[in-house]
Amino acid sequence: MQTIGRFVQDVKLDSRTVSLLTTAACGVGALLVLVRTVSGHRTTKEKIQSARERRTESLQRAEQAVLRYKESHPSMNSALILSLSLSELRKQLQEGSLSTEDVFYTFMEKTLAVHEKLNCCTEILLESFDQLKTVGSNKDGLLYGIPVSIKDNVSYKDHDCTCGVIINLDQPAQRDSVLVEVLKSQGAIPFVKTNLPQALLNYDCSNPIYGQTLNPCNPQKTSGGSSGGEGALIGGGGSLLGIGTDIGGSVRIPSSFCGICGFKPTAGRLSSQGLVPIYRGQKSVLSSAGPMGRDVDSLALCMQALLCDHMFSLDPTVPPLPFNMQIYESSKPLRIGYLESDGYSHPAPSAVRCIREVKALLEHAGHTLVPFCPLRLDDIIPELIVKGVLADGSASMLQKLEGGPVDPCLRDQISMYRLPKWLKKTLFFILKPFSPRIAAVLRAVCGVGSIPDLWKQHAAVEDYICETIAEWKRCNIDVLLCPSIGPAYNFLYCGKLTSVSSNTMIYNLLNFPAGVVPVSTVTAEDEEELKHYKGIYHDTWDKLFKQAVAGGEGLPVAVQCVALPWQEELCLRFMKEVEQLVKQNRK
C-alpha cells in the first residue's frame, strides 16, 4: 500500500484511479492467500497419501515375505508359537527347540491379520527382515529372537515419528532411540510401528493420517490411547511385547481397554532419548516409556533387559539401577492402601466391583489392606495437571496441528483450546455455580499466565508430591490398589472427557510407578447397575462417562497398582501377586 501511495503522489492520479488500483491490489492479495491455501491443502493431501502408500507397501512386502517363508517351511507350527507366553517362548528360543525364523514369521503373519481387522499399525519395519539374519549371533540377549512392537513416536532410524500430525511427516529419525538400540542389543527384533491419536494428548487412537484403531475385544469400542495401536496389536495376539509411552495413562488406559498388562515406570528410570513428544519443555507432568504385554512376567523381563549397562552407557542421565529380581520375586506380606474412588472421577460399577474382589483376595492371602485416598483432586487436577500440561494456554499443541485437519476424536478437545482467553474466563464465571469441575478445567486451559506463575506452579507440584508421600507414610503402606479407567469407551468420547482420566493422570504428576492388570470382565449385573450411575459431581462429564462405557458387557476390566518413586520392582511384584491370585480364584 505504501508503494501505491508513492506512485499516486508521483503521477498525480485521480481518486477513482487510486480506488481501482487499491481494489486490484487487495484482489491480488486475496488471490495469493487463496492460492497458498489451496496449495497447502494439496500438499497436506499429498503427504497423507504418501504416508499411507508407504504403509501399504510395507504391509504388502511383509505379506509376500511371509508367504515365501511358509511355502519353504510347511511344517512351521504357528499355533504352538502363538500359544506360548513370552517366558515360555524365550526359553524355547534359547534352547533351540524353536527357530528365530519360525517365531518371527509367525508373529509377522499374525500382525498382518490383526492389523487388517483393527487398523493398529503405521508401518512394518522392513529392516527387521535383515536383522533376523544376524540375530543368531546374540543368543545371550535376554530377549533373543523376540519380535517387539514399538509405538509410532519411538524413534527408529529412517522412519517418521508422526505423532499423528501432518507437520511431522517426511522427517525420518536420524538414529534409533536408546530403547530401540538396547532392545536390539538384547536380541529383540523391533518389527512394526503402531498407531496413536493425533497429537498424543488424548486417550483415543485415531489420526487423519492412519485412521481409527479398533478394540480387539469389541471393534465397536476404541482401543484407548495414546499407545492404542500397541494395546490393540498385543490384545489381538500380533505381538507379545511392546513399548508405549505414558503421560497421563497412555500405557495403562489402552492396556486396560484391551485386556493386557501395562506398566509406567518412574520418569527417568528408562531412557527418554529418541522418544518424540508432541512438544518439548513441559516439566510439571512427566512422561515415561513403559512395556506392554500379555502378563506381568513379560513386563518384568522387559524392564530387566532394558535396565542394563548398555542403556546406562548410552544415556548417562539414567541412574544405573539394574532390575532387582530379589524384590520382584519376594513373597513378603504387603501393607496395601486401596481406594474405590478418588473423589473426582467415580469409576464404572464394574471397576468398583473389581477393586472389592481383588481386595478380598489379597486379604485372604495374608496381606493387610488399609483405606487411602489421593489428596484434594478437585483442585489438583485443574491447577497442577491441566495447567501444567497446557501451561502455554495450548499454543504449542495448536501449533502442531497447523496445516492439517483435526481428527474427530480430538475435535471437542481442540474446540475448547481454541476459545479466546476472555471467553474461557467468562464461561468460568458462568459455569462455576452449577458445574464447578468443568469451570475449573476451562479456566486452567488458559495456562499459567507468566513465568513467575509457572515457577509457583512447579513449586506447588513439588509440595504436592511431598504431601502425598507424607500421607503414604502416615498410612504406613507399601503399595496402592486403585481403579484404572475403563471399560473401553465408545467412539468419540475420549476427547470430551480428557480431565476425567484422573485415576491415571495423578501418578504422572506424582511420578509414581504404576501398572494395570486385567482381573475380570463386565457382567450383565454391572451394566444394569450402570443405568443408575450418577457420578460425584452429577455434571455433564458424569453423564458423558455413563454413555462412554455403556454397552461394555464382556469387555475386560483392570485394576491399577502403584508404588513410590524408583520402586518399579515392588510395583511389578504387587501386580504379579494380583495376577496370580485372580488366576487361582478362577480355577
C-alpha positions as CSV (number, residue, x, y, z in Angstrom):
1,M,0.0,0.0,0.0
2,Q,2.9,2.4,0.7
3,T,4.2,1.7,-2.9
4,I,0.8,2.6,-4.3
5,G,0.7,5.8,-2.2
6,R,4.1,6.9,-3.6
7,F,3.0,6.0,-7.1
8,V,-0.2,8.1,-6.7
9,Q,1.8,11.1,-5.4
10,D,4.4,10.9,-8.3
11,V,1.9,10.8,-11.2
12,K,-0.9,12.7,-9.5
13,L,-3.7,10.1,-10.3
14,D,-7.3,11.0,-9.5
15,S,-9.2,9.4,-6.7
16,R,-11.1,7.0,-8.9
17,T,-7.9,5.6,-10.4
18,V,-6.5,5.2,-6.9
19,S,-9.6,3.3,-5.8
20,L,-9.3,1.0,-8.7
21,L,-5.6,0.3,-8.1
22,T,-6.3,-0.3,-4.4
23,T,-9.1,-2.7,-5.2
24,A,-6.9,-4.5,-7.6
25,A,-4.1,-4.8,-5.1
26,C,-6.5,-6.2,-2.5
27,G,-7.8,-8.7,-5.1
28,V,-4.3,-9.8,-5.9
29,G,-3.6,-10.3,-2.2
30,A,-6.7,-12.3,-1.7
31,L,-5.9,-14.4,-4.7
32,L,-2.4,-15.1,-3.3
33,V,-3.9,-16.2,0.0
34,L,-6.4,-18.4,-1.8
35,V,-3.6,-19.9,-4.0
36,R,-1.4,-20.5,-0.9
37,T,-4.4,-22.2,1.0
38,V,-5.2,-24.4,-2.0
39,S,-1.6,-25.3,-2.4
40,G,-1.3,-26.1,1.4
41,H,-4.3,-28.4,1.2
42,R,-2.9,-30.1,-1.8
43,T,0.4,-30.6,0.0
44,T,-1.3,-31.9,3.1
45,K,-3.3,-34.4,1.0
46,E,-0.2,-35.5,-0.9
47,K,1.8,-36.0,2.4
48,I,-1.1,-38.1,3.9
49,Q,-1.4,-40.1,0.7
50,S,2.4,-40.7,0.5
51,A,2.4,-41.9,4.2
52,R,-0.5,-44.3,3.5
53,E,1.2,-45.6,0.4
54,R,4.4,-46.3,2.4
55,R,2.4,-48.2,4.9
56,T,0.6,-50.2,2.2
57,E,3.9,-51.1,0.5
58,S,5.5,-52.2,3.8
59,L,2.4,-54.4,4.6
60,Q,2.5,-55.9,1.1
61,R,6.2,-56.7,1.1
62,A,5.9,-58.3,4.6
63,E,3.0,-60.4,3.4
64,Q,4.9,-61.6,0.3
65,A,7.9,-62.5,2.5
66,V,5.6,-64.4,4.9
67,L,4.1,-66.4,2.0
68,R,7.5,-67.3,0.6
69,Y,8.7,-68.5,4.0
70,K,5.6,-70.6,4.6
71,E,5.9,-72.2,1.2
72,S,9.5,-73.2,2.0
73,H,8.7,-74.2,5.6
74,P,5.4,-76.1,5.5
75,S,6.0,-77.7,8.9
76,M,6.1,-74.4,10.8
77,N,3.8,-74.7,13.9
78,S,2.3,-71.2,14.2
79,A,-0.5,-72.3,16.5
80,L,2.1,-73.6,19.1
81,I,4.2,-70.4,18.9
82,L,1.2,-68.1,19.3
83,S,0.0,-70.1,22.4
84,L,3.3,-69.6,24.3
85,S,3.8,-66.9,26.9
86,L,6.9,-64.6,26.5
87,S,8.8,-66.5,29.1
88,E,8.0,-69.9,27.5
89,L,8.9,-68.6,24.1
90,R,12.2,-67.1,25.3
91,K,13.1,-70.4,26.9
92,Q,12.4,-72.4,23.8
93,L,14.3,-70.0,21.6
94,Q,17.4,-70.1,23.8
95,E,17.2,-73.9,24.0
96,G,17.0,-74.1,20.2
97,S,13.7,-76.0,20.2
98,L,12.2,-73.1,18.2
99,S,13.9,-71.2,15.4
100,T,14.0,-67.4,15.4
101,E,12.8,-67.5,11.8
102,D,9.7,-69.5,12.6
103,V,8.9,-67.2,15.5
104,F,9.5,-64.0,13.5
105,Y,7.4,-65.1,10.5
106,T,4.6,-66.4,12.8
107,F,4.2,-63.1,14.5
108,M,4.6,-61.1,11.3
109,E,1.7,-63.1,9.8
110,K,-0.4,-62.7,12.9
111,T,0.3,-58.9,13.0
112,L,-0.8,-58.5,9.4
113,A,-4.1,-60.4,10.2
114,V,-4.7,-58.3,13.3
115,H,-3.9,-55.1,11.5
116,E,-6.4,-55.9,8.8
117,K,-9.2,-56.2,11.4
118,L,-8.2,-53.4,13.8
119,N,-6.0,-50.9,11.8
120,C,-3.3,-50.8,14.5
121,C,-0.1,-50.5,12.6
122,T,1.5,-47.4,11.0
123,E,4.4,-49.3,9.2
124,I,6.1,-52.6,9.1
125,L,9.8,-52.1,9.8
126,L,11.3,-54.0,6.8
127,E,14.8,-53.7,8.3
128,S,13.7,-56.4,10.7
129,F,14.0,-59.0,8.0
130,D,17.7,-58.1,7.7
131,Q,18.1,-58.1,11.5
132,L,16.6,-61.5,11.6
133,K,19.6,-62.8,9.6
134,T,22.1,-61.6,12.2
135,V,20.2,-62.0,15.4
136,G,21.7,-65.6,15.9
137,S,25.0,-64.0,17.0
138,N,23.3,-62.6,20.1
139,K,21.9,-65.7,21.8
140,D,22.9,-64.4,25.2
141,G,20.5,-61.5,25.0
142,L,17.6,-61.6,27.4
143,L,15.1,-61.0,24.5
144,Y,16.9,-63.2,22.0
145,G,14.7,-63.7,18.9
146,I,11.6,-61.9,20.4
147,P,9.7,-59.8,17.9
148,V,8.8,-56.5,19.6
149,S,6.4,-53.8,18.5
150,I,7.0,-50.1,19.2
151,K,4.7,-47.1,19.3
152,D,4.9,-44.6,16.4
153,N,6.7,-42.0,18.5
154,V,9.6,-44.3,19.4
155,S,12.4,-43.3,17.0
156,Y,13.6,-46.0,14.6
157,K,16.3,-44.8,12.1
158,D,14.9,-43.6,8.7
159,H,11.3,-43.8,9.8
160,D,8.9,-41.0,10.8
161,C,7.7,-40.4,14.3
162,T,4.4,-38.7,13.1
163,C,2.7,-38.4,16.5
164,G,-0.4,-38.4,14.2
165,V,0.2,-34.8,12.9
166,I,0.9,-33.7,9.3
167,I,3.8,-31.4,10.3
168,N,5.9,-34.4,11.4
169,L,5.6,-36.3,8.2
170,D,8.6,-36.8,5.9
171,Q,11.0,-36.1,8.8
172,P,12.6,-39.6,9.3
173,A,14.6,-40.2,12.5
174,Q,18.4,-39.8,12.2
175,R,19.1,-42.7,14.6
176,D,17.4,-45.3,16.7
177,S,16.1,-44.3,20.1
178,V,18.2,-45.6,23.1
179,L,15.4,-48.1,23.9
180,V,15.5,-49.5,20.4
181,E,19.3,-49.8,20.5
182,V,19.1,-51.6,23.8
183,L,16.3,-53.9,22.6
184,K,18.4,-54.9,19.6
185,S,21.5,-55.4,21.8
186,Q,19.4,-57.8,23.9
187,G,18.5,-59.8,20.8
188,A,14.9,-58.4,20.3
189,I,13.7,-57.6,16.8
190,P,11.6,-54.4,16.6
191,F,9.4,-55.3,13.6
192,V,6.4,-52.9,13.5
193,K,5.3,-49.4,14.5
194,T,1.9,-48.9,15.9
195,N,-0.9,-46.3,15.8
196,L,-1.7,-43.4,18.2
197,P,-4.1,-40.5,18.5
198,Q,-3.4,-37.2,16.7
199,A,-1.0,-35.1,18.8
200,L,-0.7,-37.8,21.6
201,L,-2.6,-35.9,24.3
202,N,-5.7,-37.9,24.1
203,Y,-6.7,-41.5,25.1
204,D,-8.5,-42.5,21.9
205,C,-6.5,-43.9,19.0
206,S,-7.2,-42.1,15.7
207,N,-5.5,-39.6,13.4
208,P,-6.0,-38.1,9.9
209,I,-3.0,-40.0,8.5
210,Y,-3.7,-43.6,9.6
211,G,-7.3,-43.5,10.8
212,Q,-9.1,-45.1,13.8
213,T,-7.7,-48.2,15.6
214,L,-10.4,-50.6,16.9
215,N,-10.6,-52.6,20.1
216,P,-9.6,-56.3,19.8
217,C,-12.3,-57.3,22.3
218,N,-15.0,-55.4,20.6
219,P,-14.5,-53.4,17.4
220,Q,-17.3,-51.1,18.3
221,K,-15.1,-49.7,21.0
222,T,-11.9,-47.7,21.0
223,S,-8.6,-49.4,21.9
224,G,-7.7,-46.5,24.1
225,G,-4.6,-44.3,23.8
226,S,-2.3,-42.9,23.3
227,S,-0.5,-46.2,23.0
228,G,-3.6,-47.6,21.4
229,G,-2.0,-49.4,18.5
230,E,0.1,-51.3,20.9
231,G,-2.9,-52.2,23.0
232,A,-4.8,-53.5,20.0
233,L,-1.9,-55.4,18.5
234,I,-0.9,-57.2,21.7
235,G,-4.5,-57.7,22.8
236,G,-5.2,-59.2,19.3
237,G,-2.3,-61.6,19.6
238,G,0.0,-59.9,17.0
239,S,2.8,-59.1,19.5
240,L,3.9,-60.5,22.8
241,L,5.8,-57.4,23.9
242,G,5.5,-53.7,23.0
243,I,6.9,-50.3,24.0
244,G,4.5,-47.5,24.7
245,T,4.8,-44.0,26.3
246,D,2.6,-42.6,29.1
247,I,2.0,-39.0,30.2
248,G,-1.5,-39.4,31.7
249,G,-2.3,-43.1,31.4
250,S,-1.2,-43.6,27.8
251,V,0.2,-47.1,28.5
252,R,-2.3,-48.0,31.3
253,I,-5.5,-47.0,29.6
254,P,-5.1,-49.0,26.3
255,S,-3.8,-51.9,28.3
256,S,-6.9,-51.7,30.5
257,F,-9.2,-51.3,27.5
258,C,-7.6,-54.2,25.5
259,G,-7.3,-56.7,28.4
260,I,-3.5,-56.8,28.7
261,C,-0.9,-55.7,31.2
262,G,0.9,-52.3,31.0
263,F,3.5,-50.6,33.2
264,K,4.6,-46.9,33.6
265,P,7.9,-46.6,35.4
266,T,9.2,-43.6,37.3
267,A,10.1,-41.0,34.7
268,G,13.9,-41.2,34.3
269,R,14.2,-44.9,35.1
270,L,14.3,-45.7,31.4
271,S,15.9,-43.5,28.8
272,S,13.7,-41.0,27.0
273,Q,16.3,-40.2,24.3
274,G,14.6,-40.7,20.9
275,L,11.1,-40.7,22.3
276,V,9.2,-37.9,20.5
277,P,6.6,-35.9,22.4
278,I,4.1,-33.6,20.7
279,Y,6.0,-30.7,22.2
280,R,9.0,-30.4,24.5
281,G,9.8,-28.4,27.6
282,Q,6.7,-29.2,29.8
283,K,8.0,-30.3,33.2
284,S,5.0,-30.5,35.5
285,V,3.5,-33.8,34.4
286,L,6.2,-36.2,33.3
287,S,6.1,-38.8,30.6
288,S,7.9,-42.2,30.5
289,A,8.2,-45.1,28.3
290,G,6.9,-48.5,29.5
291,P,6.4,-52.1,28.4
292,M,3.0,-53.6,27.4
293,G,2.4,-57.4,27.3
294,R,0.1,-60.3,28.0
295,D,1.3,-60.9,31.5
296,V,3.3,-59.3,34.3
297,D,6.3,-61.5,33.8
298,S,6.6,-60.1,30.3
299,L,6.8,-56.6,31.7
300,A,9.4,-57.6,34.3
301,L,11.5,-59.3,31.7
302,C,11.4,-56.2,29.5
303,M,12.5,-54.0,32.4
304,Q,15.3,-56.4,33.3
305,A,16.5,-56.4,29.7
306,L,16.4,-52.6,29.4
307,L,17.9,-51.8,32.8
308,C,21.4,-52.9,31.7
309,D,24.9,-51.4,31.4
310,H,24.4,-50.7,27.7
311,M,21.5,-48.3,28.4
312,F,23.3,-46.7,31.3
313,S,26.3,-46.1,28.9
314,L,24.2,-44.8,26.0
315,D,22.3,-42.4,28.3
316,P,24.3,-41.4,31.4
317,T,21.3,-39.3,32.7
318,V,19.6,-42.6,33.6
319,P,20.5,-43.8,37.2
320,P,22.5,-47.0,36.9
321,L,20.0,-49.1,38.8
322,P,19.7,-52.7,37.4
323,F,16.5,-54.6,37.9
324,N,16.3,-56.0,41.4
325,M,15.0,-59.6,40.9
326,Q,15.1,-60.3,44.6
327,I,12.4,-57.7,45.3
328,Y,10.3,-58.9,42.3
329,E,10.3,-62.5,43.5
330,S,9.7,-61.7,47.2
331,S,6.7,-63.3,48.9
332,K,6.7,-61.0,51.9
333,P,3.2,-59.9,53.0
334,L,2.4,-56.4,52.0
335,R,0.6,-53.5,53.6
336,I,-1.6,-52.2,50.8
337,G,-3.6,-49.0,50.5
338,Y,-6.8,-49.1,48.5
339,L,-9.5,-46.9,47.1
340,E,-12.7,-47.5,45.2
341,S,-13.0,-43.8,44.0
342,D,-10.6,-40.9,44.0
343,G,-13.3,-38.4,44.8
344,Y,-13.0,-36.7,41.4
345,S,-14.0,-39.3,38.8
346,H,-16.2,-42.1,40.1
347,P,-15.4,-45.4,38.3
348,A,-17.9,-47.6,36.5
349,P,-19.6,-50.2,38.6
350,S,-17.5,-53.0,37.0
351,A,-14.3,-51.2,38.2
352,V,-15.6,-50.7,41.7
353,R,-16.6,-54.4,41.9
354,C,-13.1,-55.5,40.8
355,I,-11.4,-53.4,43.5
356,R,-13.6,-55.1,46.1
357,E,-13.0,-58.6,44.7
358,V,-9.2,-58.1,44.5
359,K,-9.1,-56.6,48.0
360,A,-10.8,-59.7,49.3
361,L,-8.4,-62.0,47.5
362,L,-5.4,-60.0,48.9
363,E,-6.7,-60.1,52.4
364,H,-7.4,-63.8,52.2
365,A,-3.7,-64.3,51.0
366,G,-2.4,-62.6,54.2
367,H,-1.9,-59.0,53.1
368,T,-3.1,-56.0,55.1
369,L,-5.5,-53.6,53.3
370,V,-6.0,-50.0,54.6
371,P,-8.1,-47.2,53.1
372,F,-6.2,-44.5,51.2
373,C,-7.3,-41.6,49.0
374,P,-5.4,-39.1,46.8
375,L,-5.5,-35.6,48.3
376,R,-7.5,-32.6,47.0
377,L,-8.0,-33.8,43.4
378,D,-10.8,-31.2,42.8
379,D,-8.1,-28.6,43.0
380,I,-5.0,-30.6,41.9
381,I,-6.5,-31.8,38.5
382,P,-7.1,-28.3,37.1
383,E,-4.4,-26.3,38.8
384,L,-1.4,-28.7,38.6
385,I,-2.2,-31.3,35.9
386,V,-4.2,-29.4,33.3
387,K,-2.4,-26.1,33.9
388,G,0.9,-28.0,33.9
389,V,0.4,-29.8,30.6
390,L,-1.1,-26.7,28.9
391,A,1.0,-24.1,30.7
392,D,1.3,-22.1,27.4
393,G,-2.5,-21.9,27.0
394,S,-2.4,-24.8,24.4
395,A,-0.3,-22.7,22.0
396,S,2.3,-25.4,21.3
397,M,-0.4,-28.1,20.9
398,L,-2.4,-25.9,18.4
399,Q,0.8,-25.0,16.5
400,K,1.5,-28.7,15.9
401,L,-2.0,-29.1,14.3
402,E,-1.5,-26.4,11.8
403,G,-1.6,-27.4,8.1
404,G,-3.9,-30.4,8.6
405,P,-7.4,-31.5,9.5
406,V,-8.4,-32.1,13.2
407,D,-9.3,-35.7,13.8
408,P,-12.9,-36.3,15.1
409,C,-11.5,-37.9,18.3
410,L,-9.8,-34.6,19.1
411,R,-12.3,-32.1,17.8
412,D,-14.2,-31.4,21.1
413,Q,-10.9,-31.1,23.0
414,I,-9.4,-28.7,20.4
415,S,-12.6,-26.6,20.2
416,M,-12.2,-25.8,23.9
417,Y,-8.5,-25.0,23.5
418,R,-9.2,-22.6,20.6
419,L,-11.7,-20.5,22.5
420,P,-10.4,-16.9,23.2
421,K,-9.0,-16.5,26.7
422,W,-11.6,-13.8,27.6
423,L,-14.4,-16.2,26.6
424,K,-12.9,-19.1,28.7
425,K,-12.7,-16.8,31.7
426,T,-16.3,-15.6,31.1
427,L,-17.5,-19.1,30.8
428,F,-15.7,-20.0,34.0
429,F,-17.8,-17.4,36.0
430,I,-21.0,-18.5,34.3
431,L,-20.4,-22.3,34.9
432,K,-18.8,-22.2,38.3
433,P,-22.1,-22.1,40.4
434,F,-23.6,-25.2,38.9
435,S,-20.7,-27.0,37.2
436,P,-17.6,-26.2,39.2
437,R,-15.4,-29.1,37.9
438,I,-15.8,-28.2,34.2
439,A,-15.5,-24.5,35.0
440,A,-12.2,-25.0,36.9
441,V,-10.7,-27.0,33.9
442,L,-11.9,-24.4,31.4
443,R,-10.0,-21.7,33.4
444,A,-6.9,-23.9,33.7
445,V,-6.8,-24.4,29.9
446,C,-5.9,-20.6,29.7
447,G,-2.4,-21.6,31.0
448,V,-0.3,-20.3,33.9
449,G,-0.1,-16.7,32.7
450,S,3.5,-15.7,33.4
451,I,7.0,-17.0,34.2
452,P,6.7,-16.3,37.9
453,D,3.3,-18.1,37.9
454,L,5.0,-21.1,36.2
455,W,7.6,-21.2,38.9
456,K,4.9,-21.1,41.5
457,Q,3.2,-23.9,39.7
458,H,6.3,-26.0,39.7
459,A,6.8,-25.4,43.4
460,A,3.2,-26.4,44.0
461,V,3.8,-29.7,42.2
462,E,6.9,-30.4,44.4
463,D,4.9,-29.6,47.5
464,Y,2.0,-31.9,46.5
465,I,4.4,-34.8,45.9
466,C,5.9,-34.3,49.4
467,E,2.4,-34.0,50.9
468,T,1.3,-37.2,49.2
469,I,4.4,-39.2,50.3
470,A,3.8,-37.9,53.9
471,E,0.3,-39.3,53.8
472,W,1.5,-42.5,52.3
473,K,4.0,-42.9,55.2
474,R,1.4,-41.9,57.7
475,C,-0.8,-44.8,56.5
476,N,2.4,-47.0,56.5
477,I,1.6,-48.6,53.2
478,D,4.0,-50.4,50.7
479,V,1.8,-50.1,47.6
480,L,-1.6,-48.9,46.5
481,L,-4.5,-50.7,44.8
482,C,-6.9,-48.4,42.8
483,P,-9.2,-48.3,39.8
484,S,-7.9,-47.9,36.3
485,I,-10.0,-46.2,33.6
486,G,-12.5,-48.4,31.8
487,P,-14.1,-50.5,30.5
488,A,-13.3,-49.4,26.9
489,Y,-15.2,-46.3,25.7
490,N,-17.5,-45.9,22.8
491,F,-16.0,-43.9,19.9
492,L,-15.6,-40.0,20.2
493,Y,-16.0,-39.8,24.0
494,C,-12.3,-39.6,25.0
495,G,-11.9,-36.1,23.6
496,K,-15.0,-35.0,25.6
497,L,-13.7,-36.5,28.8
498,T,-10.0,-35.6,28.9
499,S,-9.9,-34.5,32.6
500,V,-11.9,-37.5,33.8
501,S,-8.8,-39.6,33.5
502,S,-7.8,-38.5,37.0
503,N,-7.3,-42.1,38.1
504,T,-4.2,-42.4,35.9
505,M,-3.0,-38.8,35.4
506,I,-2.4,-38.3,39.1
507,Y,0.5,-40.8,39.1
508,N,2.3,-39.0,36.3
509,L,2.1,-35.8,38.3
510,L,3.4,-37.6,41.4
511,N,5.9,-39.5,39.2
512,F,5.0,-42.8,40.9
513,P,5.4,-46.1,39.0
514,A,2.0,-47.6,38.2
515,G,0.7,-50.6,36.2
516,V,-2.5,-52.3,35.3
517,V,-3.6,-55.9,35.4
518,P,-6.8,-57.3,33.9
519,V,-8.8,-59.1,36.5
520,S,-12.4,-59.5,35.2
521,T,-14.9,-58.7,32.5
522,V,-18.0,-56.5,32.6
523,T,-21.1,-58.5,33.6
524,A,-24.8,-58.0,32.9
525,E,-25.2,-57.0,36.5
526,D,-22.5,-54.3,36.1
527,E,-24.4,-53.0,33.0
528,E,-27.7,-52.9,35.0
529,E,-26.0,-51.0,37.8
530,L,-24.5,-48.6,35.3
531,K,-28.1,-47.4,34.5
532,H,-28.2,-45.9,38.0
533,Y,-24.7,-44.3,37.7
534,K,-24.7,-40.6,38.9
535,G,-21.0,-39.9,39.4
536,I,-19.7,-37.5,42.0
537,Y,-20.5,-34.0,40.6
538,H,-23.7,-35.0,38.7
539,D,-22.5,-32.8,35.9
540,T,-22.2,-33.2,32.1
541,W,-19.0,-35.1,32.4
542,D,-20.6,-37.7,34.7
543,K,-23.4,-38.1,32.2
544,L,-21.0,-38.4,29.3
545,F,-18.9,-41.0,31.2
546,K,-22.0,-43.2,31.7
547,Q,-22.6,-43.0,27.9
548,A,-19.0,-43.7,27.1
549,V,-18.7,-47.0,28.9
550,A,-22.3,-48.2,28.1
551,G,-22.6,-51.5,26.2
552,G,-19.5,-53.0,27.7
553,E,-20.7,-56.4,28.7
554,G,-17.8,-58.9,28.2
555,L,-15.1,-56.3,28.0
556,P,-12.0,-56.6,30.2
557,V,-11.7,-54.7,33.5
558,A,-8.4,-54.0,35.1
559,V,-7.1,-52.7,38.5
560,Q,-4.2,-50.4,38.9
561,C,-1.2,-51.0,41.2
562,V,1.1,-48.1,42.4
563,A,4.3,-47.8,44.3
564,L,6.6,-44.9,45.4
565,P,9.2,-43.5,43.0
566,W,12.0,-45.8,41.9
567,Q,10.2,-48.9,43.3
568,E,9.4,-50.4,40.0
569,E,10.3,-53.9,41.1
570,L,7.9,-53.6,44.1
571,C,5.1,-52.3,41.9
572,L,5.6,-55.2,39.5
573,R,5.8,-57.7,42.3
574,F,2.4,-56.4,43.6
575,M,1.0,-56.7,40.0
576,K,2.2,-60.2,39.8
577,E,0.6,-61.0,43.2
578,V,-2.8,-59.7,41.9
579,E,-2.4,-61.6,38.6
580,Q,-1.7,-64.9,40.4
581,L,-4.5,-64.6,43.0
582,V,-7.0,-63.8,40.2
583,K,-5.9,-66.9,38.2
584,Q,-6.1,-69.1,41.3
585,N,-9.5,-67.8,42.1
586,R,-10.8,-68.6,38.5
587,K,-9.6,-72.2,38.8
